[in-house]
Amino acid sequence: MEEIVVLVTVGSEEEAASLSRILVKSGLAACVNIIPGVQSIFKWNGNITEEQEYLLLAKTVRQAFDQLVSIVKANHSYSVPEVIALPIQHGNEEYLTWIRDATKSRKIMADE
């Protein structure tokens, strides 16, 4: 299995905590870090927009990515949520094993 970090931005602390719990409880992520105070500047509907957001860093495996995206989309307040994945190139082998073990029993859980 290939371990990855999935980045997701959300607009509120409550949404960050709720979505993180859903991802961990469903086995789609071994761990989710919530980083507050992310300043995002982006173009949306032809306008430059600035927002304060929360960044979620979900540790998981590539095989869980499609299910994770589905859960994020079903539980996210944005019409087009950011969900991107980066490979983990190197890491503490015991930690990487824990990620694999924690995501072995994945299940779909929408609207928890």
Secondary structure, 3 states (H helix, E strand, C coil): CCEEEEEEEECCHHHHHHHHHHHHHCCCCCEEEEEEEEEEEEEECCEEEEEEEEEEEEEEEHHHHHHHHHHHHHHCCCCCCCEEEEECCCCCHHHHHHHHHHCCCCCCCCCC
